């Protein structure tokens, strides 16, 4: 198991809303990476698998993402 605390937060969207990722935990090749995310609305820290989050793109660089991603799951 490897835990990495992020020096710079990564802004993400989760099934529970927007938040900032503060760390990730890698359990090896058998499991998905787990992200520790602080939710913006409540300040609650939750864990999400890497398949359950979207890293918000930099719109200044032309980035975009599917706003309906979680609605389609």
N, C-alpha and C positions, 0 to 999 in steps of 0.2 A: 504494500500500500504506500502511496506517495501523496502527501498533502502539499499543495502550493498556494500560498497566500499571494494574491495579486498586488503588485506595487501600485498599479493604476486600475481603478475599477473598470469593469466592462458593462455598459448599459445593455440590458436585455429585455425581451418580452417573454413572459411565461404564461401558462394557462391561468394563473391567478392575477395577472396584470404585469405592469412594468416594474423593473427593479434594477439593482446594480449587483453584479457578481463580484464577490470579494475573495473567493477562493475556489479551488476545485480539488477533488479527491479522485485519484486514479487507483482502482483496485486491481489493475492488471487486465490482461486480455480477455478474461472471462466475463467481465461486467462493463457496462457503460460508465463513462466518467460522471461523477456527481458534482454538481455546481452548488455552492453556497450562495444564495441570493437574498439580499435585503429588499423587501417589497416597498415601493415608494409610498403607497397609500397608508400602510400600517406600521412600517418599520420592523415587521416580523421577518425573521430569518427562516427560510425554507430551503430544502434540498430539491434539486431537479436533475434528472438525467440529461445528458447532452442532447438527446433526441427530443426533449421537451422544451427547449429554449431556442430563441432566435436572437442572435447578436444584432443589435440595431446598427444599420449601415450609416456611413457618413454621407449624408445627402449632398454635401459640398463636392464630393468626388463622384457624384452621379449614382450613388448606391440607392437601392430600394428593396422592398421585400413584399411578400404576399400578405396583405392585412387580414385575409381570411384564413390563414394557415391553421389556426386553432379551431376555427369553426368547421373546417373540413375534416378534422380528426374524429 
